[in-house]
Amino acid sequence: MKIGLGLPIGDPAVLLTWARRADAGPFSALGLLDRLVFDNPEPLVALATIAGATQRIRIQTEVLLAPLRQTPLLAKQSATLAQLSGNRFTLGIGVGAREDDFLAAEADFQHRGRTLDSQLHLMHRLWAGEPRSGEVAPIGPAVRPEILFGGFAPAAIDRVGRWGDGFLAAGPLHHVETTFGLAETSWKTHGRPGKPRLVGQLNAALGPDEVADEARTEITAYYGNADFANTMVTTPADLKAHLQHLESLGADEAILYCWSPNPDQVDHITDLVP
């Protein structure tokens, strides 16, 4: 099972330090969250900068809230990032659950799932080099990024088989087995060959006590719910156990979200990666 890192959002100035350390280490990917109504870096812009500062590590959104964005432009941005990064970009995509993000974007919150389905249909056409309509020439580049879906509802996870390459499972580990199973069912239902790529996400903060405390503060501020701080893995033994559990569930990759901006977390986690 591969191990990636979820980048902290509390201090954008340290993101390139994080990225370069991870790129020099054993990690497979760097993930970045997406919200509009929060003081976080916009993920496509930030990951483009990170792509230019790294050489081999993959970059991915986890997850980009597509219904907040204008569809042809999103298709062009994500294709460009895939092309210029040397095909290192993964578009992790979803609908989001916070109504304030949609109010700020003047987007439809109630029908965001339908919006995403419409977006996916159009983006796949554009990535294939097809024109949007008879009056408009094709929108390039004709490059399709890898697509992973995040979500909890069965209808959301069913997009894996219809449109995607794999699934991003967040939440407690006892939910991961169920959502992984739904993703695999979707894959088979839609007649896809092989199997979907399955990625599990964990919240982790290793190092001195102040690192874990800072991480709990950051995750609580982001989600607006102190319960999320209780999901934080803060000891090497617990992290190893969680990773072993994820692997036993069939995960191809684990992304460790490190909420404290302290870049030394990269080094602490490196010591645990085979």
C-alpha positions, 0 to 999 in steps of 0.5 A: 500500500502506498502512503501519501500526505494531505497538506496542512492549510493553516500556513500556506507559506510552508506548503512548498517546504512540505512538498519538497520534503515529501518529494524527496521521501517515500511518499506517493502523493500530496493531497489538498482540501477544498473550501470556498468560505474558509482561509485555505489556499485554492487547490488548483492554483496551489497544486500548480505551484507545488507541481513546479516545485517537485519532480515525481510525487503525484498531486491531487485534490481531495476533494474539489467541489466541482459544482462551485466552478464553471465547467469548461474552465474547470475542464481546461484547468484540470487538463492543463495541470495534468499536462504540465505536471507530466500526468502527475495530477489526480482530480479528486472530486465531489459535491461538498456538504456546506451550504455557505460555500454554495451561497458564496459562489451563487451556486445551487446547493440543493441540486449539486449532485445533478450539477456534478453529473452534468459537469462530468458528462461535459468534461469527459467530452471536452477531455476527449477533444470534442467541441461543446457545441456546433458553434464552439471549437474544441476546448483543449488540451485534450487530456483526461486526468485521473478521477477519484470520487469522494462521498458517503451516500450510495448515489455519490459513490456510484459515480466511481463506476460511471465516471471515475478511476477510483474512490477516496474514503474518508471518515472512521475506519468502520465506515471504510469497508462499507464505502469501499464495497459500494465503490467496487459494486458500482465498478462491476455494475457499470461493466468496468474491467479490473477494479477501482483504485481505493484510497483511504484518508486518515487524520494524523499528527506525529511529534511533540504534544504541541503539534498534536494540539495544533492539529486538533485546533486546525481540524476543529476550525475547518470542520466547525466540529470538535468531534473531528479532532477525536479522529486524529492519530497521534502515536506511531503505534496507533498510526501503524495499526490504522495503516494495517487496517486500511491495507487489510480492507483493500486500500491501494493507498493511504493519505495521511492528513497532517493538520499541523503546519509543522513540516517536521511531521514529514520526517516523523512519518517518513520513519514509519513508511517502509 
